């Protein structure tokens, strides 16, 4: 128990350190790089009076280290922004204010997060079921027709971009067979049934690409585990092949899958731009693209930092799950 607690503290400390480094790098890229940060934050249509107000809000007259300290303070304890006619408080975690729309970045993320989360969670469940299941069957039935068929499936899935898969699914199920309506995102809280029907195709489009990768990883990891000495010992003692696979080999093969799935899940928060655009899902990735196009710097910085946080936190959770799956990690 002491070893596990120490492991958790060490991983938590590493996650905080990575987040600090990430915030410093992003702040330097967006606010210290050549150019006028106030002009970039305010947008191309910003007037002289508003530009001066933005410079005051960002404290650009202070030394660079103090500017960054104010940025961190805003994330931890909130920040007050002058609007010209008054003061607007941005509660923690404050990632900035969009001077083009007048919205707080955390509010924008909160509006877009449910759509992205529903896409990411549903797709991850599908790709784990499809990928791990296919890899397991391929490893158990090595050298047979089933393995060759599933290997072909993984090659097709790996080589097919998500937008091609999405277009084919739309043509087949919405146009030709007419089994499903063309997706039009409906929030879960408004109509759970319509939300589910409209998310089926985006889930499968994303899961088809990812499941191919997980099938290959599961197959290679499981074959490697089945070739280890302790598995041969189980066979020598007469343990059935089914028990060996399900009770021993599969558990040893899952840690790489856990680590990769956590990273992919974190990346989806802002990284599923093509899927969100193709199926009209108003998520974080779509908002990031729009903000880059309109040069809305605070939103771009806030969304990028939030994406980094999702990846770091997802990997921290993966480390814990990895340790639970293989207790030898705790002692490392």
C-alpha positions as CSV (number, residue, x, y, z in Angstrom):
1,X,0.0,0.0,0.0
2,X,2.9,2.4,0.8
3,X,4.5,1.7,-2.5
4,X,1.2,2.4,-4.4
5,X,0.7,5.7,-2.4
6,X,4.3,6.8,-3.2
7,X,3.7,5.9,-6.9
8,X,0.5,8.0,-7.0
9,X,2.2,11.0,-5.4
10,X,5.1,10.7,-7.8
11,X,2.8,10.6,-10.8
12,X,0.7,13.5,-9.5
13,X,3.8,15.6,-9.0
14,X,5.0,14.7,-12.5
15,X,1.6,15.7,-14.0
16,X,1.7,19.1,-12.2
17,X,5.3,19.7,-13.5
18,X,4.4,18.8,-17.0
19,X,1.4,21.1,-16.9
20,X,3.6,24.0,-15.6
21,X,6.1,23.4,-18.4
22,X,3.3,23.2,-21.0
23,X,1.7,26.5,-19.8
24,X,5.1,28.3,-19.9
25,X,5.8,27.0,-23.4
26,X,2.4,28.0,-24.7
27,X,2.5,31.4,-23.1
28,X,5.9,32.0,-24.7
29,X,4.7,30.9,-28.1
30,X,1.6,33.1,-28.0
31,X,2.6,36.1,-26.0
32,X,6.4,36.4,-26.1
33,X,7.0,35.5,-29.7
34,X,7.7,38.4,-32.2
35,X,4.6,40.5,-32.8
36,X,2.1,42.5,-30.8
37,X,0.3,40.2,-28.3
38,X,-2.4,42.8,-27.8
39,X,-3.2,43.1,-31.5
40,X,-3.2,39.3,-31.8
41,X,-5.5,39.0,-28.8
42,X,-7.8,41.8,-29.8
43,X,-8.1,40.8,-33.5
44,X,-7.6,42.5,-36.8
45,X,-10.6,44.8,-36.4
46,X,-9.6,46.2,-33.0
47,X,-9.5,50.0,-32.6
48,X,-6.8,52.0,-30.8
49,X,-8.9,52.5,-27.6
50,X,-9.8,48.8,-27.3
51,X,-6.1,47.9,-28.1
52,X,-4.9,50.0,-25.1
53,X,-7.5,48.4,-22.9
54,X,-6.3,44.9,-23.9
55,X,-2.7,45.9,-23.2
56,X,-3.8,46.9,-19.7
57,X,-5.7,43.7,-19.1
58,X,-2.8,41.6,-20.2
59,X,-0.3,43.7,-18.1
60,X,2.0,43.9,-21.1
61,X,3.9,46.8,-19.5
62,X,5.2,44.4,-16.8
63,X,8.3,42.2,-17.1
64,X,7.8,38.9,-18.9
65,X,8.0,36.8,-15.8
66,X,5.4,38.9,-14.0
67,X,3.1,38.7,-17.0
68,X,3.3,34.9,-16.9
69,X,2.7,35.0,-13.1
70,X,-0.5,37.0,-13.7
71,X,-1.5,34.3,-16.3
72,X,-1.0,31.5,-13.7
73,X,-2.8,33.5,-11.1
74,X,-5.8,33.8,-13.4
75,X,-5.9,30.0,-13.9
76,X,-5.6,29.3,-10.1
77,X,-7.7,32.2,-8.6
78,X,-9.4,34.0,-11.4
79,X,-8.9,37.4,-13.0
80,X,-10.7,40.7,-13.4
81,X,-10.9,42.3,-16.9
82,X,-11.7,45.9,-17.6
83,X,-14.4,46.3,-20.2
84,X,-14.2,50.1,-20.5
85,X,-17.6,50.6,-18.7
86,X,-16.9,48.3,-15.8
87,X,-15.0,45.2,-14.6
88,X,-15.8,41.6,-15.5
89,X,-14.7,38.8,-13.2
90,X,-13.4,35.6,-14.8
91,X,-13.6,32.8,-12.2
92,X,-11.0,30.1,-11.8
93,X,-9.8,28.4,-13.9
94,X,-9.7,31.6,-16.0
95,X,-8.1,30.9,-19.4
96,X,-8.7,34.4,-20.8
97,X,-11.3,36.5,-22.4
98,X,-12.2,36.5,-26.1
99,X,-12.2,40.2,-27.1
100,X,-13.9,39.4,-30.4
101,X,-17.0,37.8,-28.9
102,X,-16.8,39.1,-25.3
103,X,-17.1,35.5,-23.9
104,X,-14.8,33.9,-21.4
105,X,-12.7,31.1,-22.8
106,X,-13.7,28.7,-20.0
107,X,-17.4,29.4,-20.8
108,X,-16.7,28.6,-24.5
109,X,-15.0,25.4,-23.5
110,X,-17.9,24.5,-21.2
111,X,-20.3,24.9,-24.1
112,X,-18.3,22.8,-26.5
113,X,-17.1,20.1,-24.0
114,X,-20.3,18.0,-23.9
115,X,-20.3,17.5,-27.7
116,X,-16.7,16.5,-27.8
117,X,-16.9,14.3,-24.7
118,X,-19.9,12.4,-26.1
119,X,-18.0,11.8,-29.3
120,X,-14.8,10.7,-27.5
121,X,-16.4,8.4,-24.9
122,X,-18.6,6.6,-27.4
123,X,-15.9,6.2,-30.0
124,X,-13.4,4.9,-27.4
125,X,-15.8,2.3,-26.1
126,X,-16.4,1.0,-29.6
127,X,-12.8,1.0,-30.7
128,X,-11.7,-0.9,-27.5
129,X,-14.4,-3.5,-28.0
130,X,-13.7,-3.9,-31.8
131,X,-9.9,-3.6,-31.5
132,X,-9.2,-5.7,-28.4
133,X,-11.7,-8.3,-29.6
134,X,-10.2,-8.5,-33.0
135,X,-6.7,-8.7,-31.7
136,X,-7.6,-11.4,-29.2
137,X,-9.3,-13.6,-31.9
138,X,-6.3,-13.1,-34.2
139,X,-3.8,-14.2,-31.6
140,X,-5.8,-17.2,-30.5
141,X,-6.5,-18.3,-34.0
142,X,-3.0,-17.6,-35.4
143,X,-2.3,-19.0,-38.8
144,X,-6.0,-19.7,-39.7
145,X,-8.4,-18.0,-42.1
146,X,-9.9,-15.9,-39.2
147,X,-6.6,-14.3,-38.5
148,X,-5.9,-13.5,-42.1
149,X,-9.3,-11.9,-42.5
150,X,-8.9,-9.8,-39.4
151,X,-5.4,-8.8,-40.5
152,X,-6.9,-7.6,-43.8
153,X,-9.5,-5.6,-41.8
154,X,-6.8,-3.9,-39.7
155,X,-4.8,-3.0,-42.8
156,X,-7.9,-1.4,-44.5
157,X,-8.8,0.4,-41.3
158,X,-5.2,1.8,-40.8
159,X,-5.0,3.0,-44.4
160,X,-8.5,4.6,-44.7
161,X,-8.7,8.3,-43.5
162,X,-11.6,9.1,-41.1
163,X,-13.2,11.4,-43.6
164,X,-13.4,8.7,-46.3
165,X,-14.9,6.3,-43.8
166,X,-17.4,9.0,-42.7
167,X,-18.5,9.8,-46.2
168,X,-19.0,6.1,-47.1
169,X,-21.0,5.6,-43.9
170,X,-23.2,8.6,-44.7
171,X,-23.7,7.4,-48.3
172,X,-24.5,3.8,-47.3
173,X,-26.8,4.3,-44.2
174,X,-28.3,7.7,-44.9
175,X,-28.6,7.8,-48.7
176,X,-28.7,4.3,-50.1
177,X,-30.3,2.2,-47.3
178,X,-31.9,5.2,-45.5
179,X,-31.6,3.4,-42.1
180,X,-30.4,6.5,-40.4
181,X,-31.1,10.2,-40.7
182,X,-28.3,12.6,-41.8
183,X,-26.6,13.5,-38.5
184,X,-27.7,16.8,-36.9
185,X,-26.2,17.2,-33.4
186,X,-28.8,17.3,-30.7
187,X,-27.7,17.7,-27.0
188,X,-28.2,14.7,-24.8
189,X,-30.2,16.8,-22.4
190,X,-32.7,17.8,-25.1
191,X,-33.5,14.4,-26.6
192,X,-31.4,11.4,-25.5
193,X,-32.8,9.2,-28.3
194,X,-32.1,11.6,-31.1
195,X,-28.7,12.3,-29.6
196,X,-27.8,8.6,-29.7
197,X,-29.1,8.1,-33.3
198,X,-27.1,11.1,-34.5
199,X,-23.9,9.9,-32.8
200,X,-23.9,6.4,-34.2
201,X,-22.1,7.2,-37.5
202,X,-19.5,9.5,-36.0
203,X,-18.7,6.9,-33.3
204,X,-18.2,4.2,-35.9
205,X,-16.3,6.4,-38.3
206,X,-13.8,7.3,-35.6
207,X,-13.8,3.8,-34.0
208,X,-13.1,2.0,-37.3
209,X,-9.8,3.9,-37.8
210,X,-8.7,3.5,-34.2
211,X,-9.8,-0.1,-33.7
212,X,-7.4,-1.3,-36.4
213,X,-4.5,0.1,-34.4
214,X,-5.7,-1.5,-31.2
215,X,-6.2,-4.8,-32.9
216,X,-2.6,-4.9,-34.1
217,X,-1.2,-3.9,-30.7
218,X,-3.4,-6.4,-28.8
219,X,-2.5,-9.2,-31.2
220,X,1.3,-8.6,-30.9
221,X,1.2,-8.1,-27.2
222,X,-0.9,-11.2,-26.6
223,X,1.4,-13.4,-28.7
224,X,4.4,-12.1,-26.9
225,X,2.8,-12.9,-23.5
226,X,1.7,-16.4,-24.7
227,X,5.3,-17.2,-25.5
228,X,6.6,-16.4,-22.0
229,X,7.9,-19.0,-19.6
230,X,5.1,-18.8,-17.0
231,X,2.5,-19.5,-19.8
232,X,4.5,-22.6,-20.9
233,X,4.5,-23.7,-17.2
234,X,0.7,-23.4,-17.0
235,X,0.4,-25.5,-20.1
236,X,2.7,-28.1,-18.7
237,X,0.5,-28.3,-15.6
238,X,-2.5,-29.0,-17.8
239,X,-4.3,-25.6,-17.5
240,X,-6.7,-25.2,-20.3
241,X,-5.9,-22.8,-23.1
242,X,-9.0,-20.7,-22.5
243,X,-8.1,-20.2,-18.8
244,X,-4.5,-19.3,-19.8
245,X,-5.7,-16.7,-22.3
246,X,-8.4,-15.1,-20.2
247,X,-6.9,-15.3,-16.7
248,X,-3.2,-14.7,-17.4
249,X,-2.1,-13.8,-20.9
250,X,-4.8,-11.1,-21.6
251,X,-4.0,-9.3,-18.4
252,X,-0.3,-9.2,-19.3
253,X,-1.2,-7.9,-22.8
254,X,-3.5,-5.1,-21.7
255,X,-1.1,-2.5,-20.2
256,X,0.1,-1.2,-23.7
257,X,-3.5,-0.9,-24.7
258,X,-4.4,1.0,-21.6
259,X,-1.5,3.5,-22.1
260,X,-2.3,4.1,-25.7
261,X,-6.1,4.4,-25.2
262,X,-5.6,7.1,-22.5
263,X,-3.3,9.1,-24.8
264,X,-5.8,8.8,-27.7
265,X,-8.7,9.7,-25.5
266,X,-7.0,12.9,-24.3
267,X,-6.0,13.8,-27.9
268,X,-9.6,13.5,-29.1
269,X,-10.5,16.6,-27.0
270,X,-9.6,19.1,-29.8
271,X,-8.0,16.5,-32.2
272,X,-11.2,15.1,-33.8
273,X,-11.6,18.1,-36.1
274,X,-12.4,16.1,-39.3
275,X,-15.0,14.0,-37.6
276,X,-16.7,17.0,-35.9
277,X,-16.7,19.0,-39.1
278,X,-18.0,16.1,-41.3
279,X,-20.9,15.3,-39.0
280,X,-21.6,18.8,-37.8
281,X,-20.7,18.3,-34.2
282,X,-20.1,21.6,-32.5
283,X,-17.1,20.5,-30.4
284,X,-13.8,21.8,-29.2
285,X,-11.9,20.9,-32.3
286,X,-14.3,22.7,-34.6
287,X,-14.1,25.8,-32.3
288,X,-10.3,25.7,-32.4
289,X,-10.3,25.8,-36.2
290,X,-12.7,28.7,-36.3
291,X,-10.7,30.6,-33.7
292,X,-7.5,30.2,-35.8
293,X,-9.3,31.4,-38.9
294,X,-10.6,34.5,-37.1
295,X,-7.3,35.1,-35.2
296,X,-8.9,34.9,-31.8
297,X,-5.7,34.4,-29.8
298,X,-7.1,34.0,-26.3
299,X,-9.5,31.2,-27.5
300,X,-6.7,29.5,-29.4
301,X,-4.4,29.6,-26.4
302,X,-7.1,28.5,-24.0
303,X,-8.2,25.6,-26.1
304,X,-4.7,24.4,-26.8
305,X,-3.9,24.6,-23.1
306,X,-7.1,22.7,-22.3
307,X,-6.2,20.0,-24.8
308,X,-2.7,19.6,-23.3
309,X,-4.3,19.3,-19.8
310,X,-6.7,16.6,-21.1
311,X,-3.7,14.6,-22.5
312,X,-1.6,15.0,-19.3
313,X,-4.5,14.0,-17.1
314,X,-5.5,11.1,-19.3
315,X,-1.9,9.8,-19.2
316,X,-1.8,10.1,-15.4
317,X,-5.0,8.0,-15.2
318,X,-3.4,5.5,-17.6
319,X,-0.3,5.2,-15.3
320,X,-2.6,4.4,-12.4
321,X,-4.5,1.8,-14.4
322,X,-1.2,0.4,-15.8
323,X,0.0,0.0,-12.2
324,X,-3.2,-1.8,-11.2
325,X,-2.9,-4.1,-14.2
326,X,0.8,-4.8,-13.6
327,X,1.7,-4.3,-9.9
328,X,5.4,-4.6,-10.8
329,X,5.2,-1.0,-12.1
330,X,4.6,0.3,-8.6
331,X,7.9,-1.0,-7.4
332,X,9.8,0.6,-10.4
